[in-house]
Structure formats: structure tokens, C-alpha cells
């Protein structure tokens, strides 16, 4: 999970923090917000949220019709710069390319950020993409509780940290198959921890099955997760798991000295 270094109160620019809170209030659930909605999501007064919205629009990070605001393409500068310069995506991409060429399946790597996973590397199958689940693109943020990568990374947290993550948290039901009860979810994560792999069967999106393994560094910390996504007919084929799991595990072992 992403950690933030401590900062002295005198060094914290509260205006910047509030502006970022407003920017982060836009997500896949609410792409368009007015001042009242942004205030509720960012924990600000309506007047403060309105000023931040106007400023962000003036700077080109938001677009507006005069009442509602939505993200402008300029925000992609942040993700584009990260994906172009960060070490982790550059290390993982050749492995994803090789797996895709070898299997003609689709692979992703993701990191945990709060209650979501962020896709930092992605490759689709060569010779025709078998499946493109909703939101599976570089920089996409997906719910950790309902995805194979999220579950692997949650299982990699220290038990006390996972308990803190889960305490008081609502697990949204995204499909009829999503695990949302805390007791059942704890049992699910315990199983992932024992087996060192996670399978998500249509819990994030109907028609999408996924298998994931952790990517650990030399200290044993899970820094990312690697998964393969398939349709139900492919995933339930007799040899799919037999073939895919060893490939993912071998890739994880090969990457470990580099992470």
C-alpha cells in the first residue's frame, strides 16, 4: 500500500492539499460534479470547493458547463509522466510482452492505492485481443476487494494492517457474485494468503475471470500483482489454470531480484 512520509504542520500547504482533494473527488462513479457534490466528497465547505473548482478549471485541469465540472485531458499529464518515468512499469513491461506473445492472453500488473488497485503495466494478446474488461487500461483504478490483483495485494499486507483497512469499510456489490460481507471477505483473503494466488470470478464485471499472483521484492514484500484475464469459457477450460499459474509464478520469481 502506498505510504506517505511524515510532514511538519508548518510545511504542509493546506490549500494544495484541499485542491488535490477536490481533484481526487472525481472518479468512475461520479465523473461530473457541481460545487455541492465536490464539497461533500472532499470534506470542504461549498464556498471553498467552488473556488478550487474554478481555479482548477482556469488552470485547464477541469472543464465546465457553468454548473458541473469534469476532468480535462490535461490531468493525463500526471499519469503519462509516471508511466514514462517510473521504474516499476518499465521493469514489468518486457515480462508482460513475453507472456502475451507466448500465450496470446491478456496480462496486467497493478499496485495497491487505498481501496483501489492501479494498473501500471498492461499487455493484450497478440493475434487478436481475447478480452477487454471495462477499465483495463494503463492508469485505470479498480476496486481492490473485487479484483484478483487487489486481493493478492491485500493478502500481502500485515494482518493488523489488513484489519485496519477493512474495519468500517463498505465493500460495494458490483455484480451478484461480489463478496461484500466482512466475515466472508476475511476468509477469502486468508485463503489467498495461504495459496499465494487469487481468483476473481465475475466479481468486478460479469463475464470476466482473472487469476493473479503477488510480485515480491527480495525483502518478501508484495509490491505489485500480476494477473491474466479471460472469459468464462477460456478460464474454465481444463488446462487454463494448469498452464497459466506456473507461467505467472515463474514470471514472479524471475522479477523478484529486480524489484
C-alpha positions in Angstrom: 0.0 0.0 0.0 1.2 3.5 -0.8 2.8 5.1 2.3 3.3 8.9 2.8 6.2 10.3 4.7 5.5 12.5 7.7 5.5 16.2 7.3 5.6 19.1 9.8 2.5 21.1 10.1 4.4 24.3 9.1 5.5 22.6 5.9 2.0 21.5 4.8 0.4 23.7 2.2 -3.2 23.1 3.1 -4.5 24.9 0.1 -2.7 22.5 -2.2 -4.0 19.5 -0.1 -7.6 20.8 -0.4 -7.2 21.3 -4.2 -5.9 17.8 -4.6 -8.8 16.5 -2.6 -11.2 18.2 -4.9 -9.4 16.8 -8.0 -9.5 13.3 -6.5 -13.2 13.6 -5.8 -13.8 12.8 -9.5 -13.9 9.0 -10.2 -15.6 6.4 -12.3 -18.8 6.6 -10.1 -19.1 10.4 -10.4 -17.5 11.9 -13.5 -19.4 15.2 -13.2 -19.7 17.2 -10.0 -21.2 20.5 -9.0 -19.8 22.6 -6.1 -22.1 21.0 -3.5 -21.1 17.5 -4.6 -17.4 18.2 -4.7 -17.6 19.8 -1.3 -19.2 16.7 0.2 -16.7 14.4 -1.4 -13.7 16.5 -0.5 -14.8 17.4 3.0 -14.9 21.2 2.3 -17.4 24.0 2.5 -19.3 24.6 -0.7 -17.6 28.1 -1.0 -14.1 26.5 -0.7 -14.9 23.8 -3.1 -16.3 26.3 -5.6 -13.1 28.3 -5.5 -11.0 25.2 -6.0 -13.2 24.1 -8.9 -12.9 27.5 -10.6 -9.1 27.5 -10.1 -8.7 24.0 -11.5 -10.8 24.9 -14.5 -8.8 28.1 -15.0 -5.6 26.0 -15.0 -7.0 23.6 -17.5 -7.4 20.5 -15.3 -11.2 20.7 -15.3 -13.9 21.5 -17.9 -17.2 23.0 -17.0 -20.6 23.9 -18.4 -21.0 26.6 -15.8 -22.8 24.3 -13.3 -21.0 21.0 -13.3 -17.3 20.2 -13.7 -15.4 17.2 -15.1 -11.8 16.2 -15.7 -10.0 17.6 -18.7 -7.4 15.8 -20.7 -4.6 17.8 -19.0 -4.8 15.6 -15.9 -3.3 12.8 -18.0 0.0 14.6 -17.9 0.4 13.2 -14.4 -0.2 9.6 -15.3 1.7 9.9 -18.5 4.8 11.2 -16.8 4.6 8.5 -14.1 4.2 5.6 -16.6 7.0 7.0 -18.8 9.5 7.6 -15.9 8.6 5.2 -13.1 10.9 2.2 -12.6 8.2 -0.4 -11.9 6.3 -0.2 -15.2 9.5 -0.3 -17.2 10.7 -3.4 -15.3 7.4 -5.2 -15.8 6.5 -4.4 -19.4 9.0 -6.8 -21.1 7.7 -9.7 -19.0 4.1 -8.9 -19.9 5.1 -8.7 -23.6 6.7 -12.1 -23.4 3.8 -13.7 -21.6 1.3 -12.3 -24.2 3.4 -13.5 -27.1 3.8 -16.9 -25.5 0.1 -17.4 -24.6 -2.0 -15.0 -26.7 -3.7 -14.0 -23.5 -4.0 -10.6 -21.8 -1.9 -9.6 -18.8 -1.8 -6.7 -16.3 0.3 -5.6 -13.4 -1.2 -3.4 -10.6 -0.3 -1.7 -7.3 -2.5 -1.1 -4.3 -3.6 2.5 -3.5 -6.0 2.7 -0.7 -9.2 0.9 -1.6 -8.3 0.6 -5.3 -5.6 -1.0 -7.5 -4.0 1.0 -10.2 -2.9 -0.7 -13.4 0.8 0.3 -14.1 1.6 -2.1 -16.9 -0.6 -3.8 -19.5 -0.3 -6.1 -22.5 -3.1 -7.6 -24.6 -2.8 -10.8 -26.5 -1.1 -10.8 -29.9 -3.1 -12.1 -32.9 -6.4 -10.7 -31.5 -7.3 -9.5 -28.1 -9.4 -12.1 -26.4 -11.0 -9.9 -23.8 -11.0 -6.3 -22.7 -12.7 -5.9 -19.4 -14.1 -2.5 -18.5 -11.4 -0.1 -17.3 -8.5 -2.3 -18.1 -6.1 0.3 -19.4 -2.9 1.9 -18.1 -3.7 4.1 -15.1 -7.1 2.6 -14.6 -8.3 2.3 -10.9 -10.3 -0.7 -10.0 -11.9 -1.8 -6.7 -9.4 -3.8 -4.7 -12.0 -6.0 -2.9 -13.4 -7.4 -6.2 -10.3 -7.9 -8.3 -7.7 -10.7 -8.3 -4.8 -8.2 -8.1 -6.4 -6.3 -5.2 -7.0 -9.5 -3.2 -3.4 -10.6 -3.7 -2.1 -7.3 -2.5 -4.5 -7.1 0.5 -3.4 -10.6 1.4 0.2 -9.4 1.3 -0.4 -6.7 4.0 0.5 -7.5 7.6 -2.6 -8.9 9.3 -3.0 -5.9 11.6 -2.8 -3.5 8.6 -5.4 -5.5 6.7 -7.7 -5.4 9.7 -7.3 -1.7 9.8 -8.0 -1.5 6.0 -11.2 -3.5 6.4 -12.6 -2.0 9.6 -15.7 0.1 9.0 -15.2 -0.2 5.2 -18.2 -0.8 2.9 -17.5 -3.4 0.2 -19.7 -2.3 -2.7 -21.6 -5.0 -4.6 -20.6 -4.7 -8.2 -22.2 -7.9 -9.5 -24.4 -10.5 -8.0 -21.2 -12.5 -7.3 -19.2 -9.8 -5.4 -18.1 -10.8 -1.9 -19.3 -7.9 0.4 -19.8 -9.5 3.9 -16.8 -8.8 6.1 -16.6 -12.3 7.6 -16.6 -13.9 4.1 -14.1 -11.4 2.8 -11.7 -12.1 5.7 -12.0 -15.8 5.0 -11.3 -15.2 1.3 -8.2 -13.1 2.0 -7.0 -15.8 4.4 -7.3 -18.4 1.7 -5.4 -16.1 -0.8 -2.7 -15.7 1.8 -2.4 -19.5 2.2 -2.5 -20.3 -1.5 -0.4 -17.3 -2.6 -2.8 -16.6 -5.5 -6.2 -15.1 -6.1 -9.1 -15.9 -8.5 -11.9 -13.4 -9.1 -14.9 -15.0 -10.9 -17.2 -12.3 -12.3 -17.0 -10.2 -9.1 -15.9 -7.0 -10.6 -17.6 -7.4 -14.0 -19.8 -10.1 -15.4 -18.1 -12.3 -18.0 -14.6 -11.5 -16.6 -12.5 -14.1 -14.8 -9.0 -13.3 -13.5 -6.0 -15.1 -11.9 -3.3 -13.2 -10.0 -0.1 -13.8 -8.1 1.9 -11.4 -6.0 5.2 -9.8 -7.2 7.5 -9.6 -4.3 10.8 -7.9 -3.8 13.9 -9.5 -2.2 12.6 -8.5 1.3 9.4 -10.5 0.7 7.1 -7.5 0.4 4.4 -7.7 -2.3 5.0 -4.5 -4.3 2.6 -5.3 -7.2 0.4 -8.1 -8.6 0.5 -9.8 -11.9 -2.7 -11.2 -13.4 -4.2 -12.8 -16.5 -7.8 -12.1 -17.6 -10.0 -14.4 -19.5 -13.6 -15.1 -20.5 -15.6 -17.8 -18.6 -15.2 -20.4 -21.4 -11.4 -19.9 -21.5 -11.0 -19.7 -17.8 -12.9 -22.9 -17.1 -11.1 -24.8 -19.9 -9.4 -27.9 -18.3 -5.9 -26.7 -18.9 -6.2 -23.0 -18.5 -5.2 -22.8 -14.8 -2.7 -25.6 -15.2 -1.0 -23.7 -17.9 -1.3 -20.1 -16.6 -0.5 -20.4 -13.0 3.1 -21.8 -13.5 3.7 -19.1 -16.0 2.7 -16.4 -13.6 4.6 -17.9 -10.8 7.8 -18.3 -12.9 7.5 -14.7 -14.0 7.2 -13.6 -10.4 10.3 -15.5 -9.4 12.3 -14.0 -12.3 11.2 -10.5 -11.5 11.9 -10.7 -7.8 15.6 -9.8 -7.9 14.7 -6.7 -10.0 12.0 -5.4 -7.6 
